Amino acid sequence: MPYLHYCYSIGQPKKIVRSPPKRISIKLPVFHQDQRVIFIGGSGIIRSCKSEAGTWNYLVEMALGAQPVFGRVGAETMLVLTEADLEAV
């Protein structure tokens, strides 16, 4: 269904101008959940993805190394990276 726009001119009757609806296109993500990826600084597994501002952001869990003496602190191994930062393994 086309959108209706009203155009006003001084001293002129209003006109109705029809324009086609705008189509929104969202590209599909390049990577999928549980896929192994590499990036500058390491490698990891994609845990989730979200479309934001025309690109996809991925929550990547880095591969865990040996347990440090002081233990682990929460989500220290989770990163949010964009599609441009990742490469499939």
MARBATOR-510891 format. One record per residue: residue number from 1; chain; residue in one letter; x, y, z of N, C-alpha, C in turn. Coordinates in nm, 2 decimals, decimal comma. Layout:
N
<pt seq="NUM" mol="A" type="A" n_east="X" n_north="Y" n_up="Z" ca_east="X" ca_north="Y" ca_up="Z" c_east="X" c_north="Y" c_up="Z"/>
...
//
This chain:
89
<pt seq="1" mol="A" type="M" n_east="0,08" n_north="-0,12" n_up="0,00" ca_east="0,00" ca_north="0,00" ca_up="0,00" c_east="0,09" c_north="0,12" c_up="0,00"/>
<pt seq="2" mol="A" type="P" n_east="0,07" n_north="0,22" n_up="-0,09" ca_east="0,16" ca_north="0,33" ca_up="-0,10" c_east="0,13" c_north="0,43" c_up="0,02"/>
<pt seq="3" mol="A" type="Y" n_east="0,23" n_north="0,50" n_up="0,05" ca_east="0,22" ca_north="0,61" ca_up="0,15" c_east="0,16" c_north="0,73" c_up="0,09"/>
<pt seq="4" mol="A" type="L" n_east="0,08" n_north="0,81" n_up="0,17" ca_east="0,03" ca_north="0,93" ca_up="0,12" c_east="0,10" c_north="1,05" c_up="0,18"/>
<pt seq="5" mol="A" type="H" n_east="0,14" n_north="1,14" n_up="0,10" ca_east="0,21" ca_north="1,26" ca_up="0,15" c_east="0,12" c_north="1,38" c_up="0,11"/>
<pt seq="6" mol="A" type="Y" n_east="0,11" n_north="1,48" n_up="0,19" ca_east="0,03" ca_north="1,60" ca_up="0,16" c_east="0,13" c_north="1,71" c_up="0,13"/>
<pt seq="7" mol="A" type="C" n_east="0,12" n_north="1,77" n_up="0,02" ca_east="0,20" ca_north="1,88" ca_up="-0,02" c_east="0,12" c_north="2,01" c_up="-0,01"/>
<pt seq="8" mol="A" type="Y" n_east="0,18" n_north="2,11" n_up="0,06" ca_east="0,11" ca_north="2,23" ca_up="0,08" c_east="0,19" c_north="2,34" c_up="0,01"/>
<pt seq="9" mol="A" type="S" n_east="0,12" n_north="2,43" n_up="-0,06" ca_east="0,18" ca_north="2,55" ca_up="-0,13" c_east="0,09" c_north="2,66" c_up="-0,09"/>
<pt seq="10" mol="A" type="I" n_east="0,16" n_north="2,78" n_up="-0,07" ca_east="0,08" ca_north="2,90" ca_up="-0,03" c_east="-0,01" c_north="2,94" c_up="-0,14"/>
<pt seq="11" mol="A" type="G" n_east="-0,14" n_north="2,95" n_up="-0,11" ca_east="-0,24" ca_north="2,99" ca_up="-0,21" c_east="-0,28" c_north="2,88" c_up="-0,30"/>
<pt seq="12" mol="A" type="Q" n_east="-0,23" n_north="2,76" n_up="-0,28" ca_east="-0,27" ca_north="2,65" ca_up="-0,37" c_east="-0,35" c_north="2,55" c_up="-0,29"/>
<pt seq="13" mol="A" type="P" n_east="-0,44" n_north="2,47" n_up="-0,35" ca_east="-0,50" ca_north="2,36" ca_up="-0,27" c_east="-0,40" c_north="2,25" c_up="-0,25"/>
<pt seq="14" mol="A" type="K" n_east="-0,43" n_north="2,17" n_up="-0,14" ca_east="-0,33" ca_north="2,07" ca_up="-0,11" c_east="-0,34" c_north="1,95" c_up="-0,21"/>
<pt seq="15" mol="A" type="K" n_east="-0,23" n_north="1,90" n_up="-0,24" ca_east="-0,22" ca_north="1,79" ca_up="-0,33" c_east="-0,18" c_north="1,66" c_up="-0,26"/>
<pt seq="16" mol="A" type="I" n_east="-0,23" n_north="1,55" n_up="-0,31" ca_east="-0,19" ca_north="1,42" ca_up="-0,25" c_east="-0,09" c_north="1,36" c_up="-0,34"/>
<pt seq="17" mol="A" type="V" n_east="0,03" n_north="1,33" n_up="-0,29" ca_east="0,14" ca_north="1,26" ca_up="-0,37" c_east="0,16" c_north="1,12" c_up="-0,32"/>
<pt seq="18" mol="A" type="R" n_east="0,15" n_north="1,03" n_up="-0,41" ca_east="0,17" ca_north="0,89" ca_up="-0,36" c_east="0,31" c_north="0,84" c_up="-0,39"/>
<pt seq="19" mol="A" type="S" n_east="0,37" n_north="0,78" n_up="-0,29" ca_east="0,51" ca_north="0,72" ca_up="-0,31" c_east="0,51" c_north="0,58" c_up="-0,27"/>
<pt seq="20" mol="A" type="P" n_east="0,59" n_north="0,50" n_up="-0,34" ca_east="0,60" ca_north="0,35" ca_up="-0,30" c_east="0,65" c_north="0,33" c_up="-0,16"/>
<pt seq="21" mol="A" type="P" n_east="0,61" n_north="0,22" n_up="-0,10" ca_east="0,67" ca_north="0,19" ca_up="0,04" c_east="0,82" c_north="0,17" c_up="0,03"/>
<pt seq="22" mol="A" type="K" n_east="0,88" n_north="0,20" n_up="0,14" ca_east="1,03" ca_north="0,18" ca_up="0,14" c_east="1,05" c_north="0,04" c_up="0,19"/>
<pt seq="23" mol="A" type="R" n_east="1,14" n_north="-0,03" n_up="0,12" ca_east="1,18" ca_north="-0,17" ca_up="0,16" c_east="1,30" c_north="-0,17" c_up="0,24"/>
<pt seq="24" mol="A" type="I" n_east="1,30" n_north="-0,24" n_up="0,35" ca_east="1,41" ca_north="-0,25" ca_up="0,44" c_east="1,47" c_north="-0,39" c_up="0,41"/>
<pt seq="25" mol="A" type="S" n_east="1,60" n_north="-0,39" n_up="0,38" ca_east="1,67" ca_north="-0,51" ca_up="0,36" c_east="1,77" c_north="-0,53" c_up="0,47"/>
<pt seq="26" mol="A" type="I" n_east="1,77" n_north="-0,65" n_up="0,53" ca_east="1,87" ca_north="-0,69" ca_up="0,63" c_east="1,94" c_north="-0,81" c_up="0,58"/>
<pt seq="27" mol="A" type="K" n_east="2,08" n_north="-0,79" n_up="0,57" ca_east="2,15" ca_north="-0,90" ca_up="0,52" c_east="2,17" c_north="-1,01" c_up="0,62"/>
<pt seq="28" mol="A" type="L" n_east="2,18" n_north="-1,13" n_up="0,58" ca_east="2,20" ca_north="-1,24" ca_up="0,67" c_east="2,34" c_north="-1,25" c_up="0,73"/>
<pt seq="29" mol="A" type="P" n_east="2,35" n_north="-1,30" n_up="0,85" ca_east="2,48" ca_north="-1,31" ca_up="0,91" c_east="2,57" c_north="-1,41" c_up="0,83"/>
<pt seq="30" mol="A" type="V" n_east="2,70" n_north="-1,38" n_up="0,83" ca_east="2,80" ca_north="-1,46" ca_up="0,76" c_east="2,83" c_north="-1,58" c_up="0,85"/>
<pt seq="31" mol="A" type="F" n_east="2,84" n_north="-1,57" n_up="0,98" ca_east="2,88" ca_north="-1,67" ca_up="1,07" c_east="2,76" c_north="-1,72" c_up="1,15"/>
<pt seq="32" mol="A" type="H" n_east="2,76" n_north="-1,84" n_up="1,20" ca_east="2,65" ca_north="-1,90" ca_up="1,27" c_east="2,69" c_north="-1,94" c_up="1,41"/>
<pt seq="33" mol="A" type="Q" n_east="2,59" n_north="-1,97" n_up="1,50" ca_east="2,62" ca_north="-2,00" ca_up="1,63" c_east="2,70" c_north="-2,13" c_up="1,64"/>
<pt seq="34" mol="A" type="D" n_east="2,79" n_north="-2,14" n_up="1,73" ca_east="2,88" ca_north="-2,25" ca_up="1,76" c_east="2,99" c_north="-2,27" c_up="1,65"/>
<pt seq="35" mol="A" type="Q" n_east="3,00" n_north="-2,17" n_up="1,56" ca_east="3,11" ca_north="-2,18" ca_up="1,45" c_east="3,24" c_north="-2,14" c_up="1,51"/>
<pt seq="36" mol="A" type="R" n_east="3,35" n_north="-2,20" n_up="1,47" ca_east="3,48" ca_north="-2,16" ca_up="1,52" c_east="3,53" c_north="-2,05" c_up="1,43"/>
<pt seq="37" mol="A" type="V" n_east="3,59" n_north="-1,95" n_up="1,49" ca_east="3,64" ca_north="-1,83" ca_up="1,41" c_east="3,78" c_north="-1,79" c_up="1,47"/>
<pt seq="38" mol="A" type="I" n_east="3,85" n_north="-1,72" n_up="1,39" ca_east="3,98" ca_north="-1,66" ca_up="1,44" c_east="3,97" c_north="-1,51" c_up="1,42"/>
<pt seq="39" mol="A" type="F" n_east="4,04" n_north="-1,44" n_up="1,50" ca_east="4,05" ca_north="-1,29" ca_up="1,49" c_east="4,18" c_north="-1,25" c_up="1,55"/>
<pt seq="40" mol="A" type="I" n_east="4,21" n_north="-1,12" n_up="1,53" ca_east="4,34" ca_north="-1,07" ca_up="1,58" c_east="4,34" c_north="-1,09" c_up="1,73"/>
<pt seq="41" mol="A" type="G" n_east="4,43" n_north="-1,16" n_up="1,79" ca_east="4,44" ca_north="-1,18" ca_up="1,93" c_east="4,40" c_north="-1,32" c_up="1,97"/>
<pt seq="42" mol="A" type="G" n_east="4,35" n_north="-1,40" n_up="1,88" ca_east="4,31" ca_north="-1,54" ca_up="1,92" c_east="4,21" c_north="-1,60" c_up="1,84"/>
<pt seq="43" mol="A" type="S" n_east="4,14" n_north="-1,70" n_up="1,90" ca_east="4,03" ca_north="-1,78" ca_up="1,83" c_east="3,92" c_north="-1,80" c_up="1,93"/>
<pt seq="44" mol="A" type="G" n_east="3,81" n_north="-1,85" n_up="1,88" ca_east="3,70" ca_north="-1,87" ca_up="1,97" c_east="3,58" c_north="-1,93" c_up="1,89"/>
<pt seq="45" mol="A" type="I" n_east="3,47" n_north="-1,94" n_up="1,97" ca_east="3,34" ca_north="-2,00" ca_up="1,92" c_east="3,23" c_north="-1,89" c_up="1,93"/>
<pt seq="46" mol="A" type="I" n_east="3,16" n_north="-1,87" n_up="1,82" ca_east="3,05" ca_north="-1,78" ca_up="1,83" c_east="2,93" c_north="-1,83" c_up="1,91"/>
<pt seq="47" mol="A" type="R" n_east="2,89" n_north="-1,75" n_up="2,01" ca_east="2,78" ca_north="-1,79" ca_up="2,10" c_east="2,65" c_north="-1,73" c_up="2,06"/>
<pt seq="48" mol="A" type="S" n_east="2,65" n_north="-1,61" n_up="2,01" ca_east="2,53" ca_north="-1,54" ca_up="1,96" c_east="2,56" c_north="-1,43" c_up="1,87"/>
<pt seq="49" mol="A" type="C" n_east="2,46" n_north="-1,38" n_up="1,79" ca_east="2,48" ca_north="-1,27" ca_up="1,70" c_east="2,36" c_north="-1,18" c_up="1,71"/>
<pt seq="50" mol="A" type="K" n_east="2,39" n_north="-1,05" n_up="1,67" ca_east="2,28" ca_north="-0,95" ca_up="1,67" c_east="2,30" c_north="-0,85" c_up="1,57"/>
<pt seq="51" mol="A" type="S" n_east="2,20" n_north="-0,82" n_up="1,49" ca_east="2,21" ca_north="-0,71" ca_up="1,39" c_east="2,20" c_north="-0,58" c_up="1,45"/>
<pt seq="52" mol="A" type="E" n_east="2,29" n_north="-0,49" n_up="1,42" ca_east="2,30" ca_north="-0,36" ca_up="1,48" c_east="2,36" c_north="-0,26" c_up="1,38"/>
<pt seq="53" mol="A" type="A" n_east="2,29" n_north="-0,15" n_up="1,35" ca_east="2,34" ca_north="-0,05" ca_up="1,26" c_east="2,39" c_north="-0,10" c_up="1,13"/>
<pt seq="54" mol="A" type="G" n_east="2,32" n_north="-0,19" n_up="1,07" ca_east="2,35" ca_north="-0,24" ca_up="0,93" c_east="2,46" c_north="-0,34" c_up="0,93"/>
<pt seq="55" mol="A" type="T" n_east="2,51" n_north="-0,39" n_up="1,04" ca_east="2,61" ca_north="-0,49" ca_up="1,05" c_east="2,58" c_north="-0,59" c_up="1,15"/>
<pt seq="56" mol="A" type="W" n_east="2,65" n_north="-0,70" n_up="1,16" ca_east="2,62" ca_north="-0,80" ca_up="1,26" c_east="2,73" c_north="-0,80" c_up="1,37"/>
<pt seq="57" mol="A" type="N" n_east="2,69" n_north="-0,80" n_up="1,49" ca_east="2,79" ca_north="-0,81" ca_up="1,60" c_east="2,78" c_north="-0,95" c_up="1,66"/>
<pt seq="58" mol="A" type="Y" n_east="2,89" n_north="-1,01" n_up="1,69" ca_east="2,90" ca_north="-1,15" ca_up="1,74" c_east="2,96" c_north="-1,15" c_up="1,88"/>
<pt seq="59" mol="A" type="L" n_east="2,89" n_north="-1,24" n_up="1,97" ca_east="2,95" ca_north="-1,26" ca_up="2,10" c_east="3,04" c_north="-1,39" c_up="2,09"/>
<pt seq="60" mol="A" type="V" n_east="3,17" n_north="-1,37" n_up="2,10" ca_east="3,26" ca_north="-1,48" ca_up="2,08" c_east="3,32" c_north="-1,52" c_up="2,21"/>
<pt seq="61" mol="A" type="E" n_east="3,32" n_north="-1,65" n_up="2,24" ca_east="3,39" ca_north="-1,70" ca_up="2,36" c_east="3,52" c_north="-1,75" c_up="2,32"/>
<pt seq="62" mol="A" type="M" n_east="3,63" n_north="-1,70" n_up="2,38" ca_east="3,76" ca_north="-1,74" ca_up="2,35" c_east="3,79" c_north="-1,88" c_up="2,40"/>
<pt seq="63" mol="A" type="A" n_east="3,88" n_north="-1,95" n_up="2,34" ca_east="3,92" ca_north="-2,08" ca_up="2,39" c_east="4,00" c_north="-2,06" c_up="2,52"/>
<pt seq="64" mol="A" type="L" n_east="3,96" n_north="-2,15" n_up="2,62" ca_east="4,03" ca_north="-2,13" ca_up="2,75" c_east="4,16" c_north="-2,20" c_up="2,74"/>
<pt seq="65" mol="A" type="G" n_east="4,26" n_north="-2,14" n_up="2,80" ca_east="4,39" ca_north="-2,20" ca_up="2,82" c_east="4,40" c_north="-2,27" c_up="2,95"/>
<pt seq="66" mol="A" type="A" n_east="4,52" n_north="-2,29" n_up="3,00" ca_east="4,53" ca_north="-2,35" ca_up="3,13" c_east="4,47" c_north="-2,26" c_up="3,24"/>
<pt seq="67" mol="A" type="Q" n_east="4,42" n_north="-2,32" n_up="3,35" ca_east="4,36" ca_north="-2,25" ca_up="3,46" c_east="4,47" c_north="-2,17" c_up="3,53"/>
<pt seq="68" mol="A" type="P" n_east="4,46" n_north="-2,04" n_up="3,54" ca_east="4,56" ca_north="-1,96" ca_up="3,62" c_east="4,56" c_north="-1,99" c_up="3,77"/>
<pt seq="69" mol="A" type="V" n_east="4,67" n_north="-1,96" n_up="3,83" ca_east="4,68" ca_north="-1,99" ca_up="3,98" c_east="4,57" c_north="-1,91" c_up="4,05"/>
<pt seq="70" mol="A" type="F" n_east="4,54" n_north="-1,79" n_up="4,01" ca_east="4,44" ca_north="-1,71" ca_up="4,08" c_east="4,30" c_north="-1,74" c_up="4,04"/>
<pt seq="71" mol="A" type="G" n_east="4,27" n_north="-1,83" n_up="3,95" ca_east="4,14" ca_north="-1,87" ca_up="3,91" c_east="4,09" c_north="-1,78" c_up="3,80"/>
<pt seq="72" mol="A" type="R" n_east="3,96" n_north="-1,80" n_up="3,76" ca_east="3,90" ca_north="-1,73" ca_up="3,65" c_east="3,80" c_north="-1,63" c_up="3,71"/>
<pt seq="73" mol="A" type="V" n_east="3,78" n_north="-1,52" n_up="3,64" ca_east="3,69" ca_north="-1,41" ca_up="3,69" c_east="3,58" c_north="-1,40" c_up="3,59"/>
<pt seq="74" mol="A" type="G" n_east="3,46" n_north="-1,45" n_up="3,61" ca_east="3,34" ca_north="-1,42" ca_up="3,53" c_east="3,36" c_north="-1,45" c_up="3,38"/>
<pt seq="75" mol="A" type="A" n_east="3,31" n_north="-1,35" n_up="3,30" ca_east="3,31" ca_north="-1,36" ca_up="3,16" c_east="3,44" c_north="-1,30" c_up="3,09"/>
<pt seq="76" mol="A" type="E" n_east="3,55" n_north="-1,33" n_up="3,15" ca_east="3,67" ca_north="-1,27" ca_up="3,10" c_east="3,71" c_north="-1,32" c_up="2,96"/>
<pt seq="77" mol="A" type="T" n_east="3,65" n_north="-1,42" n_up="2,92" ca_east="3,69" ca_north="-1,48" ca_up="2,79" c_east="3,58" c_north="-1,45" c_up="2,68"/>
<pt seq="78" mol="A" type="M" n_east="3,49" n_north="-1,36" n_up="2,70" ca_east="3,38" ca_north="-1,33" ca_up="2,61" c_east="3,41" c_north="-1,19" c_up="2,54"/>
<pt seq="79" mol="A" type="L" n_east="3,40" n_north="-1,19" n_up="2,41" ca_east="3,43" ca_north="-1,06" ca_up="2,33" c_east="3,31" c_north="-1,03" c_up="2,24"/>
<pt seq="80" mol="A" type="V" n_east="3,28" n_north="-0,91" n_up="2,22" ca_east="3,18" ca_north="-0,87" ca_up="2,11" c_east="3,27" c_north="-0,81" c_up="2,00"/>
<pt seq="81" mol="A" type="L" n_east="3,25" n_north="-0,88" n_up="1,88" ca_east="3,33" ca_north="-0,84" ca_up="1,76" c_east="3,23" c_north="-0,82" c_up="1,64"/>
<pt seq="82" mol="A" type="T" n_east="3,27" n_north="-0,74" n_up="1,55" ca_east="3,19" ca_north="-0,72" ca_up="1,43" c_east="3,23" c_north="-0,83" c_up="1,32"/>
<pt seq="83" mol="A" type="E" n_east="3,15" n_north="-0,84" n_up="1,22" ca_east="3,18" ca_north="-0,93" ca_up="1,11" c_east="3,31" c_north="-0,91" c_up="1,05"/>
<pt seq="84" mol="A" type="A" n_east="3,35" n_north="-0,78" n_up="1,04" ca_east="3,48" ca_north="-0,75" ca_up="0,97" c_east="3,60" c_north="-0,80" c_up="1,05"/>
<pt seq="85" mol="A" type="D" n_east="3,58" n_north="-0,82" n_up="1,18" ca_east="3,69" ca_north="-0,86" ca_up="1,27" c_east="3,72" c_north="-1,01" c_up="1,27"/>
<pt seq="86" mol="A" type="L" n_east="3,62" n_north="-1,09" n_up="1,21" ca_east="3,62" ca_north="-1,24" ca_up="1,22" c_east="3,66" c_north="-1,30" c_up="1,09"/>
<pt seq="87" mol="A" type="E" n_east="3,71" n_north="-1,42" n_up="1,10" ca_east="3,74" ca_north="-1,51" ca_up="0,98" c_east="3,71" c_north="-1,65" c_up="1,02"/>
<pt seq="88" mol="A" type="A" n_east="3,64" n_north="-1,73" n_up="0,93" ca_east="3,61" ca_north="-1,87" ca_up="0,96" c_east="3,73" c_north="-1,95" c_up="0,96"/>
<pt seq="89" mol="A" type="V" n_east="3,73" n_north="-2,06" n_up="1,05" ca_east="3,84" ca_north="-2,15" ca_up="1,05" c_east="3,82" c_north="-2,26" c_up="0,95"/>
//
